[in-house]
Amino acid sequence: MALPTPVPAPGSMTVPPLFDWHVLASVVILVALVAVATLFTLSARQGASGRAEWQQWLAARSRVPHDPDEVGVDR
């Protein structure tokens, strides 16, 4: 005859805390990879569309008048 299984004390855990830890780790890694891929895609798309406007703004801002003694030029 087999020995009876001892009854756990009230309030004690019946499942170990790291039971199926590899499933939890896989989900966390998958979510992190999706987040990184999303950020990379969004940053690449936004940078490509706004770059021409940014370069035009810089080009317009850095124009130097041909005559430095011209009246009304703040330096």
PDB file with one MODEL, atoms N, CA, C and O in Angstrom:
MODEL        1
ATOM      1  N   MET A   1       0.830  -1.164   0.000  1.00  0.00           N
ATOM      2  CA  MET A   1       0.000   0.000   0.000  1.00  0.00           C
ATOM      3  C   MET A   1       0.889   1.246   0.000  1.00  0.00           C
ATOM      4  O   MET A   1       1.892   1.303   0.711  1.00  0.00           O
ATOM      5  N   ALA A   2       0.496   2.274  -0.831  1.00  0.00           N
ATOM      6  CA  ALA A   2       1.274   3.509  -0.953  1.00  0.00           C
ATOM      7  C   ALA A   2       0.993   4.421   0.226  1.00  0.00           C
ATOM      8  O   ALA A   2      -0.092   4.422   0.808  1.00  0.00           O
ATOM      9  N   LEU A   3       2.015   5.197   0.554  1.00  0.00           N
ATOM     10  CA  LEU A   3       1.844   6.160   1.638  1.00  0.00           C
ATOM     11  C   LEU A   3       0.931   7.294   1.185  1.00  0.00           C
ATOM     12  O   LEU A   3       0.998   7.710   0.028  1.00  0.00           O
ATOM     13  N   PRO A   4       0.099   7.791   2.054  1.00  0.00           N
ATOM     14  CA  PRO A   4      -0.783   8.896   1.666  1.00  0.00           C
ATOM     15  C   PRO A   4       0.026  10.186   1.493  1.00  0.00           C
ATOM     16  O   PRO A   4       1.013  10.419   2.190  1.00  0.00           O
ATOM     17  N   THR A   5      -0.423  11.019   0.541  1.00  0.00           N
ATOM     18  CA  THR A   5       0.237  12.312   0.299  1.00  0.00           C
ATOM     19  C   THR A   5      -0.080  13.237   1.456  1.00  0.00           C
ATOM     20  O   THR A   5      -1.236  13.370   1.856  1.00  0.00           O
ATOM     21  N   PRO A   6       0.960  13.882   1.998  1.00  0.00           N
ATOM     22  CA  PRO A   6       0.690  14.787   3.124  1.00  0.00           C
ATOM     23  C   PRO A   6      -0.137  15.989   2.668  1.00  0.00           C
ATOM     24  O   PRO A   6       0.053  16.488   1.558  1.00  0.00           O
ATOM     25  N   VAL A   7      -1.013  16.436   3.483  1.00  0.00           N
ATOM     26  CA  VAL A   7      -1.863  17.592   3.196  1.00  0.00           C
ATOM     27  C   VAL A   7      -1.039  18.848   3.466  1.00  0.00           C
ATOM     28  O   VAL A   7      -0.463  18.981   4.545  1.00  0.00           O
ATOM     29  N   PRO A   8      -0.970  19.787   2.489  1.00  0.00           N
ATOM     30  CA  PRO A   8      -0.198  21.012   2.731  1.00  0.00           C
ATOM     31  C   PRO A   8      -0.870  21.888   3.780  1.00  0.00           C
ATOM     32  O   PRO A   8      -2.084  21.842   3.978  1.00  0.00           O
ATOM     33  N   ALA A   9      -0.044  22.683   4.440  1.00  0.00           N
ATOM     34  CA  ALA A   9      -0.564  23.607   5.454  1.00  0.00           C
ATOM     35  C   ALA A   9      -1.439  24.659   4.771  1.00  0.00           C
ATOM     36  O   ALA A   9      -1.194  25.008   3.616  1.00  0.00           O
ATOM     37  N   PRO A  10      -2.427  25.154   5.452  1.00  0.00           N
ATOM     38  CA  PRO A  10      -3.288  26.183   4.862  1.00  0.00           C
ATOM     39  C   PRO A  10      -2.472  27.428   4.465  1.00  0.00           C
ATOM     40  O   PRO A  10      -1.650  27.914   5.242  1.00  0.00           O
ATOM     41  N   GLY A  11      -2.715  27.934   3.244  1.00  0.00           N
ATOM     42  CA  GLY A  11      -2.009  29.119   2.768  1.00  0.00           C
ATOM     43  C   GLY A  11      -0.705  28.821   2.073  1.00  0.00           C
ATOM     44  O   GLY A  11      -0.096  29.738   1.520  1.00  0.00           O
ATOM     45  N   SER A  12      -0.242  27.580   2.073  1.00  0.00           N
ATOM     46  CA  SER A  12       1.025  27.269   1.407  1.00  0.00           C
ATOM     47  C   SER A  12       0.775  27.072  -0.089  1.00  0.00           C
ATOM     48  O   SER A  12      -0.319  26.684  -0.500  1.00  0.00           O
ATOM     49  N   MET A  13       1.800  27.344  -0.896  1.00  0.00           N
ATOM     50  CA  MET A  13       1.677  27.224  -2.342  1.00  0.00           C
ATOM     51  C   MET A  13       1.728  25.749  -2.738  1.00  0.00           C
ATOM     52  O   MET A  13       2.528  24.981  -2.204  1.00  0.00           O
ATOM     53  N   THR A  14       0.882  25.370  -3.662  1.00  0.00           N
ATOM     54  CA  THR A  14       0.895  23.996  -4.133  1.00  0.00           C
ATOM     55  C   THR A  14       1.629  23.859  -5.462  1.00  0.00           C
ATOM     56  O   THR A  14       1.943  22.745  -5.881  1.00  0.00           O
ATOM     57  N   VAL A  15       1.910  24.997  -6.140  1.00  0.00           N
ATOM     58  CA  VAL A  15       2.654  24.994  -7.406  1.00  0.00           C
ATOM     59  C   VAL A  15       3.906  25.830  -7.195  1.00  0.00           C
ATOM     60  O   VAL A  15       3.823  26.919  -6.626  1.00  0.00           O
ATOM     61  N   PRO A  16       5.071  25.349  -7.641  1.00  0.00           N
ATOM     62  CA  PRO A  16       6.287  26.138  -7.485  1.00  0.00           C
ATOM     63  C   PRO A  16       6.190  27.474  -8.234  1.00  0.00           C
ATOM     64  O   PRO A  16       5.519  27.548  -9.264  1.00  0.00           O
ATOM     65  N   PRO A  17       6.848  28.530  -7.734  1.00  0.00           N
ATOM     66  CA  PRO A  17       6.731  29.850  -8.369  1.00  0.00           C
ATOM     67  C   PRO A  17       7.307  29.891  -9.786  1.00  0.00           C
ATOM     68  O   PRO A  17       6.854  30.705 -10.590  1.00  0.00           O
ATOM     69  N   LEU A  18       8.283  29.051 -10.122  1.00  0.00           N
ATOM     70  CA  LEU A  18       8.878  29.070 -11.461  1.00  0.00           C
ATOM     71  C   LEU A  18       8.332  27.969 -12.354  1.00  0.00           C
ATOM     72  O   LEU A  18       9.000  27.555 -13.301  1.00  0.00           O
ATOM     73  N   PHE A  19       7.130  27.488 -12.067  1.00  0.00           N
ATOM     74  CA  PHE A  19       6.512  26.467 -12.891  1.00  0.00           C
ATOM     75  C   PHE A  19       6.193  27.057 -14.264  1.00  0.00           C
ATOM     76  O   PHE A  19       5.533  28.093 -14.349  1.00  0.00           O
ATOM     77  N   ASP A  20       6.650  26.415 -15.334  1.00  0.00           N
ATOM     78  CA  ASP A  20       6.488  26.882 -16.719  1.00  0.00           C
ATOM     79  C   ASP A  20       7.125  28.253 -16.942  1.00  0.00           C
ATOM     80  O   ASP A  20       6.541  29.085 -17.636  1.00  0.00           O
ATOM     81  N   TRP A  21       8.295  28.509 -16.377  1.00  0.00           N
ATOM     82  CA  TRP A  21       8.971  29.784 -16.541  1.00  0.00           C
ATOM     83  C   TRP A  21       9.383  30.023 -17.986  1.00  0.00           C
ATOM     84  O   TRP A  21       9.450  31.173 -18.419  1.00  0.00           O
ATOM     85  N   HIS A  22       9.661  28.966 -18.740  1.00  0.00           N
ATOM     86  CA  HIS A  22      10.091  29.140 -20.128  1.00  0.00           C
ATOM     87  C   HIS A  22       8.966  29.708 -21.000  1.00  0.00           C
ATOM     88  O   HIS A  22       9.243  30.401 -21.979  1.00  0.00           O
ATOM     89  N   VAL A  23       7.724  29.431 -20.667  1.00  0.00           N
ATOM     90  CA  VAL A  23       6.596  30.005 -21.407  1.00  0.00           C
ATOM     91  C   VAL A  23       6.527  31.513 -21.148  1.00  0.00           C
ATOM     92  O   VAL A  23       6.353  32.301 -22.078  1.00  0.00           O
ATOM     93  N   LEU A  24       6.663  31.902 -19.895  1.00  0.00           N
ATOM     94  CA  LEU A  24       6.641  33.317 -19.543  1.00  0.00           C
ATOM     95  C   LEU A  24       7.816  34.057 -20.185  1.00  0.00           C
ATOM     96  O   LEU A  24       7.641  35.159 -20.705  1.00  0.00           O
ATOM     97  N   ALA A  25       9.005  33.464 -20.154  1.00  0.00           N
ATOM     98  CA  ALA A  25      10.177  34.098 -20.765  1.00  0.00           C
ATOM     99  C   ALA A  25       9.990  34.243 -22.276  1.00  0.00           C
ATOM    100  O   ALA A  25      10.382  35.258 -22.852  1.00  0.00           O
ATOM    101  N   SER A  26       9.407  33.256 -22.910  1.00  0.00           N
ATOM    102  CA  SER A  26       9.159  33.330 -24.355  1.00  0.00           C
ATOM    103  C   SER A  26       8.196  34.461 -24.695  1.00  0.00           C
ATOM    104  O   SER A  26       8.410  35.186 -25.667  1.00  0.00           O
ATOM    105  N   VAL A  27       7.154  34.616 -23.916  1.00  0.00           N
ATOM    106  CA  VAL A  27       6.182  35.689 -24.160  1.00  0.00           C
ATOM    107  C   VAL A  27       6.832  37.053 -23.964  1.00  0.00           C
ATOM    108  O   VAL A  27       6.608  37.959 -24.766  1.00  0.00           O
ATOM    109  N   VAL A  28       7.625  37.214 -22.925  1.00  0.00           N
ATOM    110  CA  VAL A  28       8.289  38.501 -22.668  1.00  0.00           C
ATOM    111  C   VAL A  28       9.255  38.828 -23.800  1.00  0.00           C
ATOM    112  O   VAL A  28       9.303  39.972 -24.251  1.00  0.00           O
ATOM    113  N   ILE A  29      10.018  37.859 -24.263  1.00  0.00           N
ATOM    114  CA  ILE A  29      10.964  38.089 -25.359  1.00  0.00           C
ATOM    115  C   ILE A  29      10.218  38.430 -26.646  1.00  0.00           C
ATOM    116  O   ILE A  29      10.636  39.323 -27.382  1.00  0.00           O
ATOM    117  N   LEU A  30       9.134  37.740 -26.922  1.00  0.00           N
ATOM    118  CA  LEU A  30       8.346  38.017 -28.122  1.00  0.00           C
ATOM    119  C   LEU A  30       7.773  39.431 -28.097  1.00  0.00           C
ATOM    120  O   LEU A  30       7.811  40.130 -29.109  1.00  0.00           O
ATOM    121  N   VAL A  31       7.248  39.854 -26.967  1.00  0.00           N
ATOM    122  CA  VAL A  31       6.699  41.212 -26.849  1.00  0.00           C
ATOM    123  C   VAL A  31       7.804  42.258 -27.021  1.00  0.00           C
ATOM    124  O   VAL A  31       7.581  43.287 -27.661  1.00  0.00           O
ATOM    125  N   ALA A  32       8.978  42.013 -26.467  1.00  0.00           N
ATOM    126  CA  ALA A  32      10.094  42.942 -26.611  1.00  0.00           C
ATOM    127  C   ALA A  32      10.536  43.044 -28.073  1.00  0.00           C
ATOM    128  O   ALA A  32      10.820  44.141 -28.553  1.00  0.00           O
ATOM    129  N   LEU A  33      10.596  41.935 -28.773  1.00  0.00           N
ATOM    130  CA  LEU A  33      10.989  41.959 -30.186  1.00  0.00           C
ATOM    131  C   LEU A  33       9.977  42.708 -31.045  1.00  0.00           C
ATOM    132  O   LEU A  33      10.358  43.459 -31.943  1.00  0.00           O
ATOM    133  N   VAL A  34       8.711  42.508 -30.776  1.00  0.00           N
ATOM    134  CA  VAL A  34       7.674  43.230 -31.524  1.00  0.00           C
ATOM    135  C   VAL A  34       7.763  44.728 -31.244  1.00  0.00           C
ATOM    136  O   VAL A  34       7.597  45.534 -32.159  1.00  0.00           O
ATOM    137  N   ALA A  35       8.020  45.107 -30.007  1.00  0.00           N
ATOM    138  CA  ALA A  35       8.142  46.523 -29.661  1.00  0.00           C
ATOM    139  C   ALA A  35       9.340  47.163 -30.362  1.00  0.00           C
ATOM    140  O   ALA A  35       9.227  48.273 -30.882  1.00  0.00           O
ATOM    141  N   VAL A  36      10.471  46.486 -30.382  1.00  0.00           N
ATOM    142  CA  VAL A  36      11.665  47.017 -31.044  1.00  0.00           C
ATOM    143  C   VAL A  36      11.432  47.139 -32.548  1.00  0.00           C
ATOM    144  O   VAL A  36      11.811  48.143 -33.150  1.00  0.00           O
ATOM    145  N   ALA A  37      10.820  46.137 -33.154  1.00  0.00           N
ATOM    146  CA  ALA A  37      10.534  46.189 -34.587  1.00  0.00           C
ATOM    147  C   ALA A  37       9.568  47.329 -34.919  1.00  0.00           C
ATOM    148  O   ALA A  37       9.730  48.001 -35.937  1.00  0.00           O
ATOM    149  N   THR A  38       8.576  47.547 -34.073  1.00  0.00           N
ATOM    150  CA  THR A  38       7.622  48.628 -34.298  1.00  0.00           C
ATOM    151  C   THR A  38       8.305  49.991 -34.186  1.00  0.00           C
ATOM    152  O   THR A  38       8.088  50.863 -35.028  1.00  0.00           O
ATOM    153  N   LEU A  39       9.113  50.177 -33.172  1.00  0.00           N
ATOM    154  CA  LEU A  39       9.833  51.448 -33.017  1.00  0.00           C
ATOM    155  C   LEU A  39      10.775  51.705 -34.181  1.00  0.00           C
ATOM    156  O   LEU A  39      10.873  52.831 -34.667  1.00  0.00           O
ATOM    157  N   PHE A  40      11.462  50.673 -34.625  1.00  0.00           N
ATOM    158  CA  PHE A  40      12.381  50.822 -35.752  1.00  0.00           C
ATOM    159  C   PHE A  40      11.623  51.215 -37.016  1.00  0.00           C
ATOM    160  O   PHE A  40      12.057  52.104 -37.749  1.00  0.00           O
ATOM    161  N   THR A  41      10.499  50.561 -37.273  1.00  0.00           N
ATOM    162  CA  THR A  41       9.710  50.855 -38.468  1.00  0.00           C
ATOM    163  C   THR A  41       9.153  52.273 -38.425  1.00  0.00           C
ATOM    164  O   THR A  41       9.213  52.996 -39.419  1.00  0.00           O
ATOM    165  N   LEU A  42       8.614  52.669 -37.284  1.00  0.00           N
ATOM    166  CA  LEU A  42       8.044  54.007 -37.175  1.00  0.00           C
ATOM    167  C   LEU A  42       9.107  55.095 -37.286  1.00  0.00           C
ATOM    168  O   LEU A  42       8.865  56.130 -37.907  1.00  0.00           O
ATOM    169  N   SER A  43      10.261  54.881 -36.702  1.00  0.00           N
ATOM    170  CA  SER A  43      11.301  55.906 -36.771  1.00  0.00           C
ATOM    171  C   SER A  43      11.891  56.001 -38.170  1.00  0.00           C
ATOM    172  O   SER A  43      12.242  57.097 -38.605  1.00  0.00           O
ATOM    173  N   ALA A  44      12.009  54.902 -38.879  1.00  0.00           N
ATOM    174  CA  ALA A  44      12.545  54.934 -40.240  1.00  0.00           C
ATOM    175  C   ALA A  44      11.563  55.613 -41.183  1.00  0.00           C
ATOM    176  O   ALA A  44      11.977  56.378 -42.053  1.00  0.00           O
ATOM    177  N   ARG A  45      10.279  55.350 -41.029  1.00  0.00           N
ATOM    178  CA  ARG A  45       9.278  55.949 -41.912  1.00  0.00           C
ATOM    179  C   ARG A  45       9.170  57.449 -41.680  1.00  0.00           C
ATOM    180  O   ARG A  45       9.075  58.210 -42.643  1.00  0.00           O
ATOM    181  N   GLN A  46       9.180  57.883 -40.450  1.00  0.00           N
ATOM    182  CA  GLN A  46       9.033  59.294 -40.146  1.00  0.00           C
ATOM    183  C   GLN A  46      10.266  60.083 -40.587  1.00  0.00           C
ATOM    184  O   GLN A  46      10.124  61.205 -41.075  1.00  0.00           O
ATOM    185  N   GLY A  47      11.448  59.540 -40.433  1.00  0.00           N
ATOM    186  CA  GLY A  47      12.670  60.234 -40.822  1.00  0.00           C
ATOM    187  C   GLY A  47      12.779  60.433 -42.318  1.00  0.00           C
ATOM    188  O   GLY A  47      13.323  61.445 -42.759  1.00  0.00           O
ATOM    189  N   ALA A  48      12.286  59.511 -43.105  1.00  0.00           N
ATOM    190  CA  ALA A  48      12.391  59.624 -44.547  1.00  0.00           C
ATOM    191  C   ALA A  48      11.488  60.724 -45.087  1.00  0.00           C
ATOM    192  O   ALA A  48      11.856  61.390 -46.055  1.00  0.00           O
ATOM    193  N   SER A  49      10.325  60.936 -44.495  1.00  0.00           N
ATOM    194  CA  SER A  49       9.399  61.932 -45.026  1.00  0.00           C
ATOM    195  C   SER A  49       9.761  63.350 -44.587  1.00  0.00           C
ATOM    196  O   SER A  49       9.531  64.291 -45.347  1.00  0.00           O
ATOM    197  N   GLY A  50      10.307  63.535 -43.412  1.00  0.00           N
ATOM    198  CA  GLY A  50      10.592  64.870 -42.908  1.00  0.00           C
ATOM    199  C   GLY A  50      11.995  65.368 -43.212  1.00  0.00           C
ATOM    200  O   GLY A  50      12.313  66.512 -42.890  1.00  0.00           O
ATOM    201  N   ARG A  51      12.830  64.562 -43.808  1.00  0.00           N
ATOM    202  CA  ARG A  51      14.220  64.953 -44.017  1.00  0.00           C
ATOM    203  C   ARG A  51      14.343  66.090 -45.032  1.00  0.00           C
ATOM    204  O   ARG A  51      15.122  67.018 -44.818  1.00  0.00           O
ATOM    205  N   ALA A  52      13.592  66.035 -46.127  1.00  0.00           N
ATOM    206  CA  ALA A  52      13.694  67.080 -47.143  1.00  0.00           C
ATOM    207  C   ALA A  52      13.264  68.428 -46.564  1.00  0.00           C
ATOM    208  O   ALA A  52      13.908  69.444 -46.825  1.00  0.00           O
ATOM    209  N   GLU A  53      12.191  68.447 -45.787  1.00  0.00           N
ATOM    210  CA  GLU A  53      11.744  69.697 -45.172  1.00  0.00           C
ATOM    211  C   GLU A  53      12.788  70.235 -44.199  1.00  0.00           C
ATOM    212  O   GLU A  53      13.022  71.442 -44.143  1.00  0.00           O
ATOM    213  N   TRP A  54      13.407  69.357 -43.444  1.00  0.00           N
ATOM    214  CA  TRP A  54      14.433  69.775 -42.491  1.00  0.00           C
ATOM    215  C   TRP A  54      15.632  70.357 -43.230  1.00  0.00           C
ATOM    216  O   TRP A  54      16.175  71.376 -42.801  1.00  0.00           O
ATOM    217  N   GLN A  55      16.054  69.749 -44.312  1.00  0.00           N
ATOM    218  CA  GLN A  55      17.184  70.256 -45.084  1.00  0.00           C
ATOM    219  C   GLN A  55      16.847  71.590 -45.737  1.00  0.00           C
ATOM    220  O   GLN A  55      17.705  72.470 -45.811  1.00  0.00           O
ATOM    221  N   GLN A  56      15.609  71.759 -46.214  1.00  0.00           N
ATOM    222  CA  GLN A  56      15.206  73.040 -46.785  1.00  0.00           C
ATOM    223  C   GLN A  56      15.213  74.131 -45.714  1.00  0.00           C
ATOM    224  O   GLN A  56      15.620  75.261 -45.982  1.00  0.00           O
ATOM    225  N   TRP A  57      14.771  73.800 -44.520  1.00  0.00           N
ATOM    226  CA  TRP A  57      14.765  74.792 -43.444  1.00  0.00           C
ATOM    227  C   TRP A  57      16.188  75.204 -43.093  1.00  0.00           C
ATOM    228  O   TRP A  57      16.465  76.387 -42.892  1.00  0.00           O
ATOM    229  N   LEU A  58      17.094  74.225 -43.017  1.00  0.00           N
ATOM    230  CA  LEU A  58      18.484  74.559 -42.720  1.00  0.00           C
ATOM    231  C   LEU A  58      19.111  75.388 -43.825  1.00  0.00           C
ATOM    232  O   LEU A  58      19.857  76.324 -43.540  1.00  0.00           O
ATOM    233  N   ALA A  59      18.829  75.068 -45.069  1.00  0.00           N
ATOM    234  CA  ALA A  59      19.382  75.823 -46.189  1.00  0.00           C
ATOM    235  C   ALA A  59      18.868  77.253 -46.186  1.00  0.00           C
ATOM    236  O   ALA A  59      19.635  78.178 -46.454  1.00  0.00           O
ATOM    237  N   ALA A  60      17.592  77.459 -45.890  1.00  0.00           N
ATOM    238  CA  ALA A  60      17.023  78.803 -45.859  1.00  0.00           C
ATOM    239  C   ALA A  60      17.553  79.593 -44.673  1.00  0.00           C
ATOM    240  O   ALA A  60      17.683  80.814 -44.756  1.00  0.00           O
ATOM    241  N   ARG A  61      17.851  78.941 -43.606  1.00  0.00           N
ATOM    242  CA  ARG A  61      18.312  79.609 -42.390  1.00  0.00           C
ATOM    243  C   ARG A  61      19.764  80.055 -42.499  1.00  0.00           C
ATOM    244  O   ARG A  61      20.150  81.053 -41.891  1.00  0.00           O
ATOM    245  N   SER A  62      20.562  79.338 -43.255  1.00  0.00           N
ATOM    246  CA  SER A  62      21.994  79.624 -43.266  1.00  0.00           C
ATOM    247  C   SER A  62      22.416  80.514 -44.432  1.00  0.00           C
ATOM    248  O   SER A  62      23.604  80.595 -44.744  1.00  0.00           O
ATOM    249  N   ARG A  63      21.479  81.169 -45.069  1.00  0.00           N
ATOM    250  CA  ARG A  63      21.842  82.083 -46.154  1.00  0.00           C
ATOM    251  C   ARG A  63      22.525  83.313 -45.582  1.00  0.00           C
ATOM    252  O   ARG A  63      22.073  83.892 -44.593  1.00  0.00           O
ATOM    253  N   VAL A  64      23.618  83.700 -46.219  1.00  0.00           N
ATOM    254  CA  VAL A  64      24.384  84.865 -45.795  1.00  0.00           C
ATOM    255  C   VAL A  64      24.203  85.944 -46.866  1.00  0.00           C
ATOM    256  O   VAL A  64      24.336  85.645 -48.053  1.00  0.00           O
ATOM    257  N   PRO A  65      23.910  87.165 -46.489  1.00  0.00           N
ATOM    258  CA  PRO A  65      23.773  88.219 -47.499  1.00  0.00           C
ATOM    259  C   PRO A  65      25.104  88.438 -48.216  1.00  0.00           C
ATOM    260  O   PRO A  65      26.177  88.276 -47.635  1.00  0.00           O
ATOM    261  N   HIS A  66      25.006  88.810 -49.490  1.00  0.00           N
ATOM    262  CA  HIS A  66      26.216  89.006 -50.283  1.00  0.00           C
ATOM    263  C   HIS A  66      27.021  90.202 -49.809  1.00  0.00           C
ATOM    264  O   HIS A  66      28.250  90.177 -49.881  1.00  0.00           O
ATOM    265  N   ASP A  67      26.371  91.236 -49.333  1.00  0.00           N
ATOM    266  CA  ASP A  67      27.056  92.445 -48.895  1.00  0.00           C
ATOM    267  C   ASP A  67      26.979  92.540 -47.379  1.00  0.00           C
ATOM    268  O   ASP A  67      25.905  92.827 -46.851  1.00  0.00           O
ATOM    269  N   PRO A  68      28.071  92.311 -46.655  1.00  0.00           N
ATOM    270  CA  PRO A  68      28.012  92.354 -45.186  1.00  0.00           C
ATOM    271  C   PRO A  68      27.730  93.747 -44.640  1.00  0.00           C
ATOM    272  O   PRO A  68      27.304  93.868 -43.492  1.00  0.00           O
ATOM    273  N   ASP A  69      27.954  94.815 -45.427  1.00  0.00           N
ATOM    274  CA  ASP A  69      27.703  96.175 -44.958  1.00  0.00           C
ATOM    275  C   ASP A  69      26.271  96.625 -45.273  1.00  0.00           C
ATOM    276  O   ASP A  69      25.938  97.801 -45.130  1.00  0.00           O
ATOM    277  N   GLU A  70      25.443  95.691 -45.696  1.00  0.00           N
ATOM    278  CA  GLU A  70      24.068  96.017 -46.047  1.00  0.00           C
ATOM    279  C   GLU A  70      23.310  96.500 -44.815  1.00  0.00           C
ATOM    280  O   GLU A  70      23.487  95.961 -43.722  1.00  0.00           O
ATOM    281  N   VAL A  71      22.476  97.504 -44.987  1.00  0.00           N
ATOM    282  CA  VAL A  71      21.725  98.099 -43.890  1.00  0.00           C
ATOM    283  C   VAL A  71      20.615  97.131 -43.460  1.00  0.00           C
ATOM    284  O   VAL A  71      19.955  96.512 -44.295  1.00  0.00           O
ATOM    285  N   GLY A  72      20.426  97.017 -42.151  1.00  0.00           N
ATOM    286  CA  GLY A  72      19.351  96.195 -41.631  1.00  0.00           C
ATOM    287  C   GLY A  72      19.781  94.756 -41.323  1.00  0.00           C
ATOM    288  O   GLY A  72      18.934  93.916 -41.020  1.00  0.00           O
ATOM    289  N   VAL A  73      21.046  94.471 -41.395  1.00  0.00           N
ATOM    290  CA  VAL A  73      21.518  93.113 -41.106  1.00  0.00           C
ATOM    291  C   VAL A  73      21.921  93.038 -39.637  1.00  0.00           C
ATOM    292  O   VAL A  73      22.790  93.790 -39.197  1.00  0.00           O
ATOM    293  N   ASP A  74      21.317  92.162 -38.895  1.00  0.00           N
ATOM    294  CA  ASP A  74      21.661  91.980 -37.484  1.00  0.00           C
ATOM    295  C   ASP A  74      22.710  90.902 -37.371  1.00  0.00           C
ATOM    296  O   ASP A  74      22.559  89.813 -37.925  1.00  0.00           O
ATOM    297  N   ARG A  75      23.758  91.201 -36.663  1.00  0.00           N
ATOM    298  CA  ARG A  75      24.805  90.214 -36.432  1.00  0.00           C
ATOM    299  C   ARG A  75      25.116  90.134 -34.965  1.00  0.00           C
ATOM    300  O   ARG A  75      25.978  89.354 -34.559  1.00  0.00           O
TER     301      ARG A  75
ENDMDL
END
